[in-house]
């Protein structure tokens, strides 16, 4: 097993990092928002960098939406 494979994140941990449930991560995988790095049996594993990039993207969108809401008042 390579070093990269040893650092892969299981779906449950990815969901925890992203602050969503497992079904949401499944949906994002199907829509292509989060690539699967490896399949081990039926378990999907993700690269930490991919999970972190999506987390930052979601956070930036949330901040942007919050600023829009504040600007309307």
TAURQUI-V73657 format. One record per pair of residues at least 4 apart in sequence whose C-alpha atoms are under 8 Angstrom apart, sorted by the first residue. I is the first residue (numbers start at 1). GAP is how many residues later the second one is. D is the distance in whole Angstrom. If there is no record, write none. Layout:
i: {I;I}
gap: {GAP;GAP}
d: {D;D}
//
This chain:
i: {1;1;2;3;4;4;5;7;7;8;8;8;8;8;9;9;9;9;9;9;10;10;10;10;10;11;11;11;11;11;11;11;12;12;12;13;14;14;14;14;15;15;15;15;15;15;16;16;17;17;18;18;18;20;20;21;22;23;24;25;25;26;27;28;28;28;29;29;29;29;33;34;34;34;35;35;36;36;36;36;37;37;37;37;38;38;38;39;39;39;40;40;46;46;47;48;49;50;51;52;53;54;55;56;57;58;59;60;61;62;63;64;65;66;67;68;69}
gap: {4;5;4;4;4;43;33;40;41;29;37;38;39;40;4;5;36;37;38;39;4;33;34;35;36;4;11;14;32;33;34;35;4;9;10;4;4;11;32;37;4;5;6;7;9;10;4;5;34;38;33;36;37;4;5;4;4;4;4;4;9;4;4;4;5;6;4;5;6;7;21;16;17;20;11;15;8;9;10;11;7;8;9;10;6;7;8;4;5;6;4;5;4;5;4;4;4;4;4;4;4;4;4;4;4;4;4;4;4;4;4;4;4;4;4;4;4}
d: {6;7;6;7;7;8;8;7;7;8;6;5;5;6;6;6;5;5;6;6;6;7;6;5;6;6;7;7;8;6;6;7;6;8;6;6;6;8;7;6;6;5;5;6;8;6;6;7;8;8;7;8;5;6;7;7;6;6;6;6;8;6;6;6;5;6;6;5;6;7;8;7;7;7;7;7;6;6;5;8;8;6;5;6;6;5;7;6;5;6;7;8;7;7;7;6;6;6;6;6;6;6;6;6;6;6;6;6;6;6;6;6;6;6;6;6;7}
//
